Amino acid sequence: MNQYNPPRRPPSLLERAGEVYDYIPAVRTGDRQEKEATAMPADSPGGQVTPVTPRPVQPYDGPRVIVDRDKLREAGFIVPDGPVTGIAEEFRIIKRQLLLAAKGSQKSRPVPRGERILICSAHPDEGKTFCALNLALSIAAEKDNEVLLVDADFAKPSILSSLGLEGSKGLMDALADPELPVENCIIHTDIPGLAILPAGDQTNADTEYLASARTEQVLNRLTQNNPHRIVIFDSPPALSASPASVLATHVGQVVMVVKADETTESALRDALGLMGGCEHIQLLLNGTKFSPTGRRFGSYYGYGE
């Protein structure tokens, strides 16, 4: 069990969960990654790595669907171009840690496949979809990144309805049909930087499709030639549906949503045990009005709640 050392700066929601539960499941991969040797292609002259110039990404200029801002506001989500709220500030802090792991820094290398982030919870109704959508909306506001939000809760998809959008073909359809390019299923929205990949048609073999070799090929296409795209998966609850544990093997980061005063430690540990396919796991404490530091966004800038 990793021991939690309180940071010098005020902790974010990701870190507060560790304080409340006295348990941090995040696997610190930075030191290990720094020690790993960089592999050199055998055919590189003089043992030098030949840089590969990625093909330029053409900005999407096709049709875009309109996201219902009023629906977002009524449900308590971040509203693009709306007033800055306390919840918006919280997700700014959360996304910064995740983007840092995905992109790396001067002190640490990027987490392998860190641009793929799985949002999960132990049980239903603990706020995973709320957190996944808010995180996506927050990342969409970045100047150097765009975000693709994937509805991977195949049994009970809710991303499209939360945005006021209609259903269409999605990830499961692309996995089941080799002739269907997954990029054709992506819905581009009028929110700059935000695109949606629906769950697709329901099937009784969703776990088996996710465990197939084709899944990695399909997921690679989501970021192929687009180094600026972050992919967020809204996963089924880990203890309620088997796809969650398989999805964890395809991502570089897992955020486990913990609902304050409801998620038990035993349920959390069981859920984390199923996420063993991903080494980089963090907790996000949801639904709390308690801050160990007394910090509360809003008092300084006059932000609304």
VEXDO-896010 format. One record per atom (N, C-alpha, C, O): residue in one letter; y, z, x. Coordinates in steps of 0.1 Angstrom, whole numbers, plus 5000, padded with zeros to 4 digits. Last residue first. Layout:
<sites>
AYZX...
</sites>
This chain:
<sites>
E529149254784E527749284785E527049174779E525749174779G531949124804G531249174792G529849194794G529249164804Y533749244832Y532749154826Y532249214813Y532249334811G535649364847G535849354833G534949264826G535249214815Y535149404873Y535749274870Y536049264855Y536649164851Y534149674872Y535149634882Y535849504877Y537149504877S532349714851S533449804853S534549754862S535749794860G530449514855G531349514843G532549604845G533649564840F527449654866F528349544866F529249544853F528749574842R526949964879R526949894866R527949774867R529149804868R525250204898R526050084897R525850014884R524750014878G523750424900G524850434891G525650314891G526750314884T521450404915T522750414923T523950434914T525050464919P519450364896P519350484905P520650504913P520950614917S520350294863S520450244877S520450364886S521250454885F519150214831F519350314842F519450244855F518650154858K518550044812K520050074813K520250184824K521350234826T516149784812T516549924816T518149934816T518849834820G514849534809G515049624798G515449764801G515149854793N512849504839N513549444827N513749554816N512949644815L512549464872L512549564862L513449514851L514649494853L510449274890L511749264884L511649364872L510949344863L508749254922L508849314909L510349294903L511249304911Q507148994941Q508149094939Q508149144924Q507649074915I505048844965I505148894951I506249004951I506349094960H503448634983H504848684982H505148714968H505448634960E500848534981E501148644990E502448704989E502648824992C498748444955C500148424961C500348554969C500148664965G496348514945G496448384951G497748354957G497948254965G496548764933G496248764947G496348624953G496348614966M497148834907M498048744913M497748724928M498648684936L495449034899L495048894895L495948784901L495648674902G496749254909G495449214914G495049074911G494349004919L498849264891L499149224905L497849184912L497849094921A497549364869A498149224868A498349174882A498149054885D496749614877D495749514873D496249374874D495649284878R499249734882R498349714893R497249614890R496849524898L500249724855L500949654866L500049634878L499949524883A498449894842A498549754838A499249674849A498749564852S499050134856S497650074857S497649934853S497049844859E501650174849E501350154863E499950094864E499750004873T502750004820T502150114826T501850084841T501649964844T505649904804T504649864813T504049984821T504750054828E507650084793E506550024785E505449984794E504250014791D509850164807D509250264798D508150204789D507650274780A510849834814A511049974816A510450054804A510650014792K508549584822K509449634812K509549784813K508549854812V508549374849V508049504844V509049554834V510249564837V507449064860V508449134852V507849254847V506749254841M506948944891M506249014881M507349094873M507949194878V507248644907V508148754902V507348814890V507248754880V505948484934V505648544921V506648654918V506848744927Q506048194955Q506648324951Q506248364937Q506148274928G504647964958G504948044970G505448174967G505448264975V501847844938V503247874940V503347954953V502448014959H499147814932H499947694934H501347714937H502147624939T498048054925T497547984938T498347864941T498147804952A499148114901A499548194913A499148124926A499748144936L497647974883L498947924886L499447994899L500247934907V495448144881V495248014887V496647954891V496747894902S496548354867S495948384880S495748254888S495848244900A497348234843A498348294852A497748314866A498448284876P495148144827P495948044835P496848114846P497148054856S494048364812S493548334825S494348234833S494248234846A495948604795A495548464796A495148434810A495848464819S496548874796S496248814783S495748674784S495048624774L497448964820L496349034814L495948974801L495049034794A499648794825A498448794835A497248854828A496148814831P501148574801P500948714807P499648724814P498648664810P501848244814P501348334804P501248474810P501148494822S505048164831S503548184831S503148264818S503948334813D507247944838D507148054829D505648064825D505147984818F508147844870F507047844860F507147964851F507148074856I510547654886I510247784880I509247764869I509347684860V511447494915V510647484903V510247624898V509647694906I514247344929I513547464927I512747454914I513247414904R515247074949R514747124936R513947244937R513047264946H515946964973H516947054967H516447114953H517147194947P514246774982P514246914988P515147014982P515047124985N512546544970N513746614964N513746764970N513246854963N510246414977N511546354980N512746424974N513846364974Q508646604953Q508546494963Q509846424964Q510446384955T508546794934T509546814944T509446704955T510146714965L506646694916L507846754911L508946774921L510146774918R504446614931R505346514926R506646564920R507746504920N503046844934N503746794946N504746684941N505846674948L501846874909L502946964913L503746914925L504946934926V499846674911V500946664901V502146754905V503246704903Q498346774932Q498946634934Q500146624924Q501146574927E497447014922E498347014933E499046884935E500146874940T495846904900T497046984898T497946994910T499246974908R493646774910R494746694905R496046774903R497146724905A491646964915A492446914926A493646834922A494646824929S491847224889S491347104895S492247054906S493347094908A492847444877A492047464889A491547344895A490947344906L494047344855L494947394865L494147414878L494747414889Y491847274839Y492747164844Y493547214856Y493747144866E490847524834E490047434842E490847324848E490747274859T492847634818T492547694831T491747604840T492047594852D492747464796D493947464804D493647524818D494147484828A490847384776A490447384790A491647384800A491647324811N491647364751N490847474754N490347484768N489647574773T495147274748T493747244751T492947364753T493547474757Q498247154735Q497347264738Q495847204740Q495447104734D500546924751D499546954741D498547064745D498247084756G503247084769G502446974765G501447014754G501547124749A505247244780A503847274783A502947164779A501947144786P508047054795P507347124785P505947154788P505347104798L510347094819L509047024818L508247104808L507847224810I513747034822I512747114816I511447024816I511446904813A516647084843A515646994837A514547084832A514247194837L519947134854L518747194847L517947084840L518447004833G522147024866G521247084875G520047144868G519147204874P524347064838P524147004852P523147084860P523247214861I523047034807I523447134816I523247084831I522147064834D521846834793D523346814795D523846934804D525046924807T518646774808T519546834798T521046804802T521246754813H515646594808H516946624815H517946674804H518146604794I512346664808I513446644799I514746684807I514846804812I509446494821I510646584823I511746554814I512146444812C507546314819C507546414809C508746514810C508946594801N507646144840N507946084827N508046194816N508546164805E506646294860E508046284860E508546224847E509646234843V503846264858V504446394853V505946374852V506646444843P502445974845P503246034856P503946154851P504646154840L499345914833L500645964828L501446034840L501046144844E496845864841E497745744839E499145794835E500045704835P495446094840P495846044853P496745924852P497445894862D495746344818D495846194818D496346144831D497546154834A495846614822A494746564815A494646414816A493546354815L498346664835L497046704841L495846634835L494846604842A500046564815A500046494828A498746534836A498246454844D499646754795D499346614793D499146534806D498346444807M500546984807M499146974804M498746824801M497646784805L503346924809L502546944821L501046924818L500346854825G504046704781G504446804791G503346804802G502546714805K505746544753K504646554763K505046644775K506246654778S507646764732S507346634738S506146654747S505646764749G509846934708G508646924717G508446774722G508946684716E513446984709E512246944702E511046924713E511346894725L515547274716L515047134718L513747114711L513047204708G516747524718G517047444706G516647294708G517247204702L515847684738L517047594741L517447514729L518347434730S513747804726S514847894731S516047814734S517147864733S512047584723S512647654711S513847744715S514747754707L511347544750L512047444742L512747504730L513947474727I509947784756I511147744764I511947644755I513147654754S507547854746S508747894738S510047854745S511147874740P504047834740P505247784747P506447824739P506447814726K501347974740K502548014732K503747964739K504548054743A499547844756A499047884743A500247924734A500247894722F500847784780F500347674772F499947724758F500047634749D503247854797D502647934788D502047844777D502547834766A504847694813A503347704816A502647804808A501447834811D507447514814D506847604804D505347594806D504647504802V509547494841V508247454836V507747554826V507547674830L512547384851L511947494844L510647444837L510747364828L514047294880L513147244870L512347364864L511647424871V517247284894V516147364889V515347284879V515947224870E519047214924E518847194910E517547264906E516747294915N521547314948N520147314943N520147264928N521147274922D524047344957D523147274966D521747274961D520847224968K525447484938K526047364942K525047274951K525147154951E524047654909E524147634924E524747494927E524547404920A523447654883A524847664886A525147654901A526247634906A520747674882A521347544878A522847544882A523347434884I520247944886I520047854897I520747714894I521147654904S520848034860S521648084871S521447984883S522447954889L518847914845L520247884842L521147924853L522147854856A516548034857A516747884857A518247844855A518847764862L516948294849L516948264863L517248114865L517948074874N516848274821N518048314827N518148284842N519148244847L514148194820L515148104815L516548144821L517348054825A512748414830A512548274836A513748184832A514248114840C513648624814C513948624828C513848484834C514648444842F512548544789F513948574790F514348564805F515448514808T509848534797T510548404793T512048424794T512748334798K509348804802K509148704812K509848574809K510548524818G509449034785G510648974789G510548864800G511548824806E507249144774E507849224784E509049154791E509649204800D505649014755D506849084750D507449174761D507949284757P502249054769P503348984762P504549074758P504449194759H501749204802H501449184788H502549104781H503549074787A502649154828A501249204826A500849174811A499749124809S504248844837S504248984833S502849024830S501948944829C506048604857C504848654850C505148794845C506148854849I507148314872I507548434865I506448474855I506048404847L506848154903L506148194890L506648314885L506748424891I508347904920I508448044917I507748064903I508148004893R508547694947R507847714934R507747864931R507147944939E509647714971E510447644961E509747654947E510447614937G507747804988G508647904982G509547844972G510147914964R505747695003R505847654989R506747754981R506647774969P506047955026P505347825022P505347805007P504947895000V509348075030V508048105025V507347975022V507947885015P511147975060P510847965045P509448015042P508547985049R511548235085R511248105081R511048095066R510848205059S514348445094S513048425088S512848275084S513748215080K516948445104K515948545108K514548525104K513648585109Q518248235094Q518248245108Q517248345113Q516748335124S516148155066S517348195072S517248195087S516248155092G514647995036G514648055050G516048085054G517048055048K514247895011K514947805021K514947865035K515047785045A512948084997A512547944996A513047865007A512347775012A514248325003A512848315007A512348165007A511548125015L516648254992L516648285006L515148275011L514948225022L516048234965L516448114972L516348134987L516048044995L515448504960L514448404959L514748274966L513948214972Q517948624964Q516848674972Q515648564972Q515048534982R519448494945R519848484959R518648524968R518448454978K518448564921K518248424925K518548414940K517848334947I519448834919I517948804919I517748664925I516848654934I522148794918I521548874929I520048834930I519548824941R522448654894R522948594907R522348664919R522048604929F521448834876F520548714880F521148644892F520448564899E523549004875E522249054879E521448944884E520748944894E525548844865E525748894878E524348944883E524048924895A524648804839A524748684848A524848734862A524348664871I524749054829I523449004831I523548874840I522648854848G527549094828G526749174836G525449114839G524949124850T529048754827T528648884821T527848964831T527548924842V531648524825V530648594834V530348734829V531248804826P531748294798P532348414805P531248474814P530048474810G530247974804G530748074795G531348194804G531348184816D529047774818D530447764817D531047874808D532247864804P526047854801P526747774812P528147764808P528547734797V525148174793V525748054787V526447974798V527448024804I522248364795I523448314802I523848184796I523048094794F521148494763F520948424776F522248404783F523348414776G521148614738G521548694750G521248634763G521248694773A520848464716A519648524721A519948614734A518948674739E523448364712E522848464702E521648534707E521348644703R523648194733R524548304732R523948414723R523948534726L521747994727L521648074740L522448204739L521948314742K522747894704K521447964704K521248044716K520648154715D525147784713D525247904704D523847974703D523848094702R524147574729R524847694735R524947814726R524747924731D521547384729D522347454719D522947584725D522247684727V521647104750V521247234748V522147314738V523347304740I520946764745I522046864744I521447004741I520647014731V519446544769V519446624756V520446734757V520746784767R520246234783R520146384784R520146444771R520946394762P519145924798P519546004787P519346154789P518446194796G519845874834G519245844821G519745934810G520746004811D520345924860D521445874852D520945824838D521645744832Y519746134887Y519246084874Y520446044865Y521446114864P520346024920P520646114909P520246054896P520345934894Q517745964943Q518745904934Q519045994922Q518146034915V517346094974V517046114960V518146054952V519346084953P516245915003P517345974995P516945984980P516245894975R513246015019R513945915012R515145975004R514946084998P513546205050P513146195036P513946085029P515046055032T512446135081T513646135073T513246115058T512746005055V510746335103V510546235092V511746245083V512146355078P510546365138P511146405125P510946295115P511046175118T507846425157T508646315152T509246355139T508546365129V507546675180V507346645166V508346535162V509546545165Q506146615212Q507346635204Q507046595189Q506346495187G504246545231G504046675223G505246705214G505346815209G504746305241G505146415249G505046545241G505746645245P504646155209P504846135223P505346265230P506346325225S502146255186S503546265189S503746245204S503046315212D499546255178D500046135182D501546135186D502146025188A499046515169A498346465181A498946345187A498946315199P501746715159P500946605156P500346545169P501046535179M501647065163M502246935168M501246825165M500046835167A502447355145A501447255149A502147125153A503147085146T503847645157T504047525149T503147415154T503047395166A502247965153A502647855162A502847735153A502147715143E503448265139E502548145138E503148035147E504348005147K505348455140K504348455151K503448335150K502748305160E506748425117E507448405130E506548395141E506848325151Q504948505098Q505348355099Q506048335112Q505848225118R504848775101R503648695104R504048555106R503448485115D507448845093D506948865107D505748785111D505648735122G507448745066G508348695076G507848715090G507848625098T505948855046T505348745053T506248695065T505748615073R505149115029R506149075039R505548975048R504749005057V504549114996V503849095009V504949045019V505448935017A505349354972A505749234979A505049224993A505049325000P504849574957P503649494961P504049364969P503149294972I505849894959I506349754962I505149674966I504649694977Y506350184941Y505350084946Y505949954947Y506549894938D507650354924D507250404938D506250314944D505250354950Y508750274901Y507250284902Y506750334915Y505550354917V511450284907V510950344895V509450374896V508950474892E511650124930E512050264930E511450344918E511050454920G510649884922G509949954932G510350094933G509450184936A512649814904A511249834899A510449914909A509649994905R514849774920R514849894912R513349924907R512950034905E514549524931E514249644940E514149764931E513449864935L515249354911L513949334918L513549454925L512349494926L517749434904L516649464895L515349444902L514349514899S518949554937S519049474925S517849514915S517149604918P520649834953P519449754949P519649674937P520449704928P523349824975P522949864962P521749774958P521749654960R522249825010R523149774999R522549824986R521449864985R520149935023R521449995025R522449955015R523350025011P517149995005P518049915013P519449985014P519750075006P514450225009P515650185002P516550105010P516850145022N511250115015N512350175022N513650135015N513950015015Y508050175004Y509350115000Y510450195008Y510550315006Q505050085019Q505950185015Q507350125013Q507750035020N502249915006N503449905014N504350015010N504550034998M498850005008M500050005000M501250005009M501450085018
</sites>
